[in-house]
Each structure stands twice: as C-alpha cells, then as structure tokens.
Amino acid sequence: MAESPLSIRGLVKIHPGPVCALRGVDLEIPEGMFGLLGPNGAGKSTFMNIVAGLVEPTAGKVLLDGTDVVANPRFMRERLGYLPQDFGFYPDLSGRAMLEFLLKMKGVTGPKGRGALADELLERVNLVSAAKRKVGGYSGGMRQRLGLAQAIAGNPRVLIVDEPTAGLDPEERQRFYRLLGEMSAGRVVLLSTHIVEDVATLCPRLAVIRSGEVVADTTPSAARNAVDGLIFEGFVADADLPAFAREHRVISAVLNEGRNNRVRVFCGNGAAVPAGFDRSQGTLEDAYLVLMRVPHHEVPPALVRSAPVLAGGAA
C-alpha cells in the first residue's frame, strides 16, 4: 500500500516538570478530513503545534509526503494553512481589508494581485456581501469563515482547524460544515475538536486522544458498530444517581424535564443490564464516552483500532 501523505511516528513531547503531553503517537493520515477528538488537556494542541512545525517534539517523526518536517519545519510551513481556535481580528477593519492585511502578513499574493486574491477568497467562503462591513459586526460563523479564507490562501497541502465550531449556533455550524467539506478535496485537513458532532459529520476517519495517547484510530461507523448492542438507556431519579453509578458503567446522564436523569450505561463484559433499561443504538458519542470513562481492559477491542487507511485506501 502507498504511504499516507501525513505520517506520525513515535511522537513524544515532554514539558519541564516533567509533564508528558504526548506518549508515542503513531498515526497514518490520508487526504481529506481527519478528526482528532479528545477532551481539553488531552494533548490535541501539542500535537497540532508539532505537526505545524511550531513546537519541536522530544522524540518522533512527522513525515509530509515523505519529508521529515521535524528536521525541516520550513517544508511544512510553506504548505500549511492554519485556523486557530481564537483568531485575532481588528474589529474596525472591513472583512476585505482584514483579509488583505492577513495575506500581506503571510506573504501571499495572486497572479492578479493581493486585492483580487482577497476577492476570490471571500467568494469561496461566501462573504462577498459582507466584504465592506466591519469585522466587529460579524457573527461567530462569519468570523470563522474569514479565518478559513486566510487559512486556504496559497492552496496549502495541509489545513489545520482547531475547535472551529465552538460557539457557533446550529445554522452557522451546518454552513461551516459544508464549507470545510468543500475545502478538503486534494489536501489533508486535520480537525481538532472535543465536539463529537463535528467529527461524525465531517470525518471519514478519526483518532481519539486521551492523556497524550491515541486510544482509538478508527472510523465513525466502526466506532458505532463496536459499541452497538452494549448501550442501554433508562431513567434514574436525581437522588438515586450516585448509588446507581457505583453499580453500573454510566457513560452519560442528562437531566430530563428537571426531574429524572436520562441515563446511558455501557454493559460490556457480561455486565448486568439495569432493571427497566432498554437497549439503545450505539452512537459515535457513546463510543467516545466509553473510551473516556470505561477502564481500558473493558473497552471492546474493535473500538480501539481498525485497519489504517493510507493514501488511495478505503475504510
């Protein structure tokens, strides 16, 4: 099989303290959308910064199209587009002026000049009608689209987007999903998020990271299938929930109409099903929560890792 465009091998990062942020991460990342899913503090930002060439790892390699970008970080930087979680804009500038400024800072121009390139990018992210409005009046989704416009300038080989839908309303989130999907053709797009819906909607492949380790390298469908038949749902009174949780593997409990909790439990390894609970179809969120909350030895092996997808491969 062909080597994947982005190959991560034995990545370790130890901060002073010592604090081990990454513990031997191995991933083969194909073209298209690839989700990196994990809670805050799991190591996602450290991983992204190393891939982007902004931080040097303690050990390991990052290969982009066969070139070691740890040894040659400039190779990655010349082929990278980056949309951070918190993008700083000047609120008094118009969208077009802000984008032109960012293109100038990046040293990117087009055959017809920087202004023409800005217009082209604004059209791609559906902001032409708001180009003359001040950025300070943009909605969260509009600011994210403007950030994406600068990230794709220069047609990067690798696009990193960090928590891109945090704070967006449902309509803006769906609009941004479609836009990101369009931008993924012909390039590697790394989507770092703690929002399961982002990955379920966009990514044909994902890795789950916890405490600096990759605990699953799989596909959304494989992850769902791995927990299907092992998830049960029922209602538990608020006062009874602590005792119930001591007896069962509770993966989620959501208050229902201010009274009872709608509880989902994982019943793997022959665990007894709670009285009154019914089997529920497994979801990607269930799979993620099992990886976060269930001891490793109880996690279904099929959830941890499926066959890697390399360039030109299929899930």
N, C-alpha and C positions, 0 to 999 in steps of 0.2 A: 504494500500500500504506500501511496505517496506520503511524504512528510507533511504535517499540518503547517499552515502559514505561520502560526504563532505557537511555539513550543516552550513550555515552562518545565525546567528540570531541577529538582532538588533545591528549591528556593527556600532559603533560611534568612531570617532577619532578627538579630538580637540587639536590642537597645541597651544603653547603660542601665545598670541596676542590679543584675541583668534582667531584662524583660524580653521574652521570646515572642515576637509578634507573628512570625511565620515559622512553621516547623516542617520543612521538607515538602513544599508544594510541588506536585507534578501534574501538569495538565497539557493536553493537546487540543488546541483551539482552532476550529475550522473557520472559513469565511462565513459571514452572516452574523446574526445576533447570537451572543453567548452571554448567559446570565451568571453573575457571581452573587449569590444570595447568602445573607448572613446578618446577624444582629449587629448593632453598633458595638465597636470594640473587638470584632471578630478577626480583624486583620485585612479587611477589604481595602481600606485606603492605603495601607502599607503596600499591599500587592499592586494596586494601580500605580502608585508612585514609582515603584521599582520598574514595572513594565514601561512606564512613560519615560524612564531614564532620569527621573528627578532624585531618586534615592538609590544608593548602592547597596546591594544585598550583602549579608555576611558570607553567604555561600550560594552556589547555584548558578544556573544559566537561563537567559531569556533569548530565544532564537526567533528572529523575524525573517522569514524566507531564507533561513539557513545562516543568517548573520547574527553573531553574538552581540546583542545590544548592551549587555553589561560591560563588555570590553570596548564597545564602540557606541556610546549613548547618542552621539550625533546622528547615526544612521536612523535610529528610532525617531528622534525629534524632527527630522526632516520629513518624516512620513506619518506624523501624528496629528490628530485633531482631538481636542480635549474640552469637554464641557463639565466644569466642576459643579459641586452641589450649590455653592454660594458664589454666583458670578457678580462681580462688582461693575455696576454701570454708573455713568454720570447722569443723574435724573433730569438735568436741564438740557441735555443734548437730544436732538431728534433721533429716531431709530436709525435713519440713514447716516447721520453724522457720527453716531456712536459706532456703527459698523465700519465706516470708513476709517475711523480712528483705530479700531482694533486691527483692521487689515494692515494699516501702516505700521503698527507696533509689531505685527507678525512678519512684516516684510513681504507681504503677499500682494501681488497685483495681477491684472489680466491683460490679454492682448490689446484690449481697447481702453486700458487704464483702470485705476482703482475704483473710480466712481461707477463705471459700467459694471465692474465685477460686483460691487455692492448692490446695485440694482438687480443683477441676475440672482444673487443670493437671497435678497429679500423676496423675490418672486418664488424661489424654490421653497421658502418657509412660510409662504402666504402672508407676508407682512407689507406688501406694496401699498395697500390702502392706509396703513398706519405709519408709513415711512417718515412723514413730516411731523408726526406727533412726538411730544417729549416722552422719553423713556419712563420718566417718573409717573406718567399716567397709564403705563402699560399694565395689563393684568399679569398674574404669575405665569400663565401659559404663553403670553406674548413675549415676556422676558426670556423664557426658556427657548422659544423659537428663535429669538435674536441671538441667544448664546449658541444655539446649534448652527446658525448661519456662519458665525465666525469659526466654529469648530470644523466645518466641512470645507472652508476656504483652502484652496490648494489641492483639493482632491486627495485627502490623506488615505494611506493604506490601512491605518489603524485609527479607529474612533473610540475614545473612552468617554462614557457618560456616567456621572456619579449621582445617584439618587435623583434622577431627572424629573420625577413626577411628584416629589414631596411638596405638599401644599397646594397642588392643583385640584380644582373642582372636577367632578366626574366628566363633564363635557370637554374641558380642556385636556384632561388626561387622555381621553379617546382620540382627540385630534392629534395630540403629541405622539401617541402610539403609531398612528398611521404614518406620520412624518418620519419617525425613526425607522419604521419598517421599509419605507421607500429609500432611505439613506444607506441601508445595509447591503445593497447589491454590490458585489465586487470588492468588498472590503471586510475586515474584521471589526466587529463592533462589540466592545466589552461594556456590558450594562451592570453596574454595581448598584445593588439596592437591598433594602430589607422588606420591600413590598412584594409579596408573593404574586399578586395580580400582574405586576409589571412583567415578571418572568413568564408566567403562564400565558400571557397574551402575545409576547414578542419572541420568545427564545425557543428554538427547536432543541437547544442543549443548554445545560446549566451545571454549575458546581455549587455545592453548599459548603460554606466555610464556618468553622466554629473553633474559637481559641487558637487561631493560627494554623489549623489543619483542615484539609479538604476531607469532609466526612461523607460526601457523595459526589459522584461525577456521572450524570445520567441525563435522561430526557424527561420532560413533563409527563408524557404518557407512561413511561417505565416507572417513574416515581409513584404515580397514582395507582398503577396496577400492583405495585409492591405492597401497598397498604390496603388495597381493596379487600373487603371481607374481614378485616381486622378492626374496623372502626365502628363503634356503636354510639348511639345518641339517646339521651333521655333528659329528664328534668330532675333537679335536686334543689331543695329549699336552701336558701342562703345560710341558714343556721346549721344545716347538716353538711355543708360542703367541705369544711376542714376534715371531718371524720371520714367522709366518703373518699377524699383524695388520699388519705393514708392507706386505703384498702385497694384502690384502683389506679391505673395509669391514666390520669386525667391529662389530656393534651390541650383542651380549651374549655372555658366556662364563661358564657356570656349571659348577663342578666337579661331576663325575658319579661317585658312589661312590668318591670320594677318589683317582681315577686320572686319567681323561681329562676334558677340558672339553667340555660340550655347547655348541657354538658356533653362533650365528646370524649370517649375513652378509647385507648388502644388495648386490644385484647389479644396480644401475641403470645407465643409460647404456651398455649393452652390455658391462659388466664380465664377465670370465670367471668361470664357476662353478667353485669349488674342486673338485678331484678327490675323489670319494667323498661329495660333499654332495648332498642331495635337496631338491627344492622343498618348502617348508612354507607352510601357510596363514598369511596375514598377520593380525596381531592389532593391537589398539589400542596395546599396549605396544611392538610393533615400530615402528609409525608414530611414536610419541613418541620412541623412541630414535633413529630416523632423523633427526628434527628436531633432536635434541640433538647427534648425533655425526657427521653427514654434512655436508660443505660445502654451503652454501645453493644453489649452482648445480647440484648433483647431486640435490637433493630434487625428487621428482615435483611438477609444478605443481598437480596435482589434490589434493595433500596440504595445500597452503598455505592455500587459502581456497575454500570453496564458497559458494553464494548465501546471503546473510544471511537469517535468519528474523526477521520482525517480528511484532508482536502480531497474532494471528489467522492467521499464516502456518504453513507446514509445511516440514519439511526436504526 
